[in-house]
């Protein structure tokens, strides 16, 4: 298929994801669709594979993973969804950015891990009883949002002004912002809210952060900032700006610190839901879970570049320190 033909087909599909697609009867082991906006090698796929192995599923032997990757383009993602449905996959596993390309699908089960609010996104009636063809895990925790501000203040005691970099095209963003600002106010910290919408506005948002001249920056964890984590970390280092993120992958890319759930563990946990779905469970009956364990990760190399000495009290509670 030529690139122009793929673009034409994807554009047609972008009008509306078909409610029905002629699925081919699956042959052999069950097939699981995997759609990701992460570049290969995909760190979350390895977590999911690990979880499957723990439950007796060996890729290529008694289960097949049909993997599709896209850098966030909705037309390509929709094309991948249609292709997987046509192959007769048992269900599709997807992350937050790709969910927008799938949420109108009604004839395929979707197992997700997203950073936002699935109820606000419209893919679940409630966390306890989703009621549709979607289920999985959400990283959103308002208590964690406040804890991130507290930990950043402990690491940078001189913190007085905090930039809050936030993609507004993210379900649950307003609640996360309110929790963050409330925690900052309780600590005597002034916030400089810097919103942006999607990848196209990120550069302007970083420019606004620079103009605000904050003492530190907190970045809400979600797809757009995740994809650009190295860029954001490099910006912060260049402007000697301590940063707090939500997932360890941001620190691996150069961020100063993060506090939140371990994504690899979360995808390993998704394998339990995958097992239950393969055994006949209905997605609408499976409660959407929230992570039960959180980790603090510090990048000591970045701290040195910033000229920051992280207090021993903070270092002592870190789950991992990147040298």
N, C-alpha and C positions, 0 to 999 in steps of 0.2 A: 504494500500500500504506500503510495507516495505521500510526502508530507502535506501537499496541498489537499489531497483527498481526505487525509486524517483531520485536517483543520476544518474542512467543509462538514464532515460527519459530526465532529465534536460540536460545531456551532449549531447544527440542527438539533442535537441532543440537548443542548443548553436551554432550549426553549422550555422543555419540560421532560423530566425523566419519566419514561413510560411506566405506567402502573403494571403492565404485563410485558414480559419478555419471554420469547419461546426458549425455554431452558432445555438443554440436551440431557437426556437421562444419564446420570452419573454412572460410570463403570469403574469397578474396582473399589479401592479405599475411598472414604469420604473426602471431599475436597473442601478446604477452607480458603476463602479469599482473604488476601492481606493487601490493604491499600495504605500507603504511607507517603508523607511529604518529606520525610527524612532522606538524605542521600545514602546510598549504599557505601559501606556496610551499615545496616540499620541496627543500632544498639537495642532497640525495643523488640525487634524480631527475635534476637537471641534470648531475651527474657521470656518471651512467649514460648519459644522452642523448649527452653529449660523446664517451664511449667508443664508442657505437654509430656516431656520425657518422664517427669516425676509421676505422671498419671498413666503411664504405659503406652503413650502414643509416640511412635518413631516415624519421623518424616521419611517418606518414600517406602515405608513398609505397611503401616496400617492407617496412615493419614497423608494427604498431599496438601502442601501449601502453594496456592497460586498467588504469586506476588506481583503487585503492580505499584509503580512509583511515579510520582509527579511532584513538581516543585511548587505546588499550590495553585496551578491553573485549573479553574473549575471545569473548563471544557474537556481537558484531558482526564480529569478525575471522573467526570460523568461517563465518558467513553469507557473507562476502566470498569466502572460499576456495571454498565450494560453488558460488557464482555463477560464479566464474572457471573452475572446472573444467567446469561446464555449458556455458560458451561455447567450450570447446575450445582454451584457450590452450596454446601449446607448452610453457610452463613458467611458474612464478611466481617473481618476485624479491622477497625479503623481508629485513627486518632482525631483530635479536635478539628484541625484545619480541613480534613477531608470529609468530615461529617456534613458540611454544608452541601456537598455534592451528592449526598446519599439520603438526606433527611426526607425527601419527597417519595422515596421508594417505599412501596407497601408490600411487595411480594418477595422480600428477602429479609432474613433476620440479620441484624447488625449488632455486633459486640464492640463496645467502644471504651476508650479511656480519654476523657476530655478534661480540660482545666476549668471549664465554665459550668454554668448552671443548665443541666439538660431539660429542666422544666421550662425555664425562660426561653431556651432554644426551640422548644416545641416538639421535642422527640420523646417526652415522657409526661404522663399525667402527674406523677409524684415520684419521689425517690423510693418510697416503700412499695409502690405498685405502679410500675411504668405504664402498663396497659397497652403498649403498642408492640412493634416489632424491633424495638431497641432496648438494650440493657447493657450494663457494664459498670464503669467506675468514673467518678468525678473527683478531681483533685481540689475542687473549690472548698475552702474552709475559712470562714471569716475569723475564727480564733487564730488561725495560723497567720492571717494577714496582719493582725495586731502584734503577734509575737515577733514577726520579722522586724518591725519598727523597734521594738524593745531590744532585740539582739544587736541591731545595727548601732543603736545608741550606746549599748555596753561596749561595743568594739571601737566606737569613735565617740568618746565622752564629750568632745567639743562640738558635737552636732547641734546646730541651731536651725538651719534651713534645709529642708529635704525636698528634692525634686521627685515627683511621682510620675514616672513614664508609663503611660497606659494606652493600650489599643482599645478604643471605644467600641469597635466592632467585635465585641466579645461578650457573650451572655454571662451575666453576673458581675460585670465590670463596675456598675454603680454601687452595688453592695460592697464589693471589695474596696472601692475607693472610700466609702463612708467609714468602714472599719479601720482602714489605714489612717485616715485623717483623725479619727477619734483617738486612736492610740498615740499619734503624734502630739495632739493637743494635750493629752494627759501628761506627756513628758516635757511639755514646754517647747515643742518643736513646731516651727512654722512650715507649712507645706506649700510647694509650688507645683500645682497640678499641670502636667504637660500631656494633653491628649493628642492622639493621632488616630487615623482610621486606615488600617491596612498598610501594606508594605510601601505603597507609593508615597506616603506622608512621613515615613520614618526619618528621613534625612532632615526635613524641616523641623521635626520634633526634637531631634538632637541639637539642632541649632538653637531652639528655644530653651533647652536645658542649659546650654552654654551661656546664654544671655541672662538667665535667672541667677547665675553664680551661686549655686547651692553648695552646702558643705558635703553633701552625699546624695546618692540617688537610689531609689528603690524602683525595680522594674517588675511589673506584674507578669507572672508566667503564663504564656499562651503561645499560639502558633507563630505569629509574626515575629515576636521577639526571640522565640526559640530558634527559628530559622536564621535570624541575624545576630545570634548571641555573640559570635566572635567580633563582629563589627561593633556592637554596643560595648563590649568589654574593652576593645582597643580605644574607642572614643573616651571611655572613662579613664583609662590609664593615661592617655595623652593629656587629659585635662585634670589629672591628679584628683580624681573623684572616686571616693569609696562607694562601692555598690553592694546592694542586697538583691538577690534573685530568689526564685522559687524552687529550682531544681539543680542538682549537682552538675548537669551538663553545661550550665552557664559558667560554673567555676572552672570546669575542665577547659573552657574556652578563654579563660582569663579573668572572669569575674572575681571580686574579692570574697564574697560569701553568699551562701544560700541557706534557706531553711524550708523544708517541705518533704514531700514523700519521695521515695526512691522510685523512679519510673520503671527501671528494669524489674524491680520486685512487683510493681503493680501489674506489669504485663505478664509476669509469671503467675500472678494471682488470677488474671483473666483466663488462664488455661483451665482453671477449675470450672468457670462458667462454660467454657468451650466443651468440656467433658459433659456437663449437665445438658447442654443443648444437643450434643450428639446422642445422648441417651433419651431424648424426647421431651425435655423440659421446654415450656413455652417462655419466650423472652419477656412477655408482658407480666409474667408471674414472678420473675426473678428480681428482687430489690436491687436498686442501683447502690453500690457500695461507695464508701469514702475510705481513704487510707487510714490504717490504724497505727502506723508507726511513722515517725518523722525524723529527719536527720539534719544536722548542722554541718556544713562543709565549708572549709576555709582554704583559700589559696594563699599560702605563705609567700610564694614568689611575687604575687601581685601586691601583697602588703609591703614587701621590700621596695618594689618599684614606686609605690605611693609614699614611701617614707613613714609608714604606719607601724606602730608596735601594738599588736593586738594584745589586750590584757590576758594574763594567765588564766583568769577566771573564765574567760570565753574559750580560750584554747582547750581548757580542761574538759569542756562539755561537747567539743567537736567530735562528730562521728568519724570524720576523715579530714586530714590536713594535706593539701597538695603542695609539695615542695617545688 
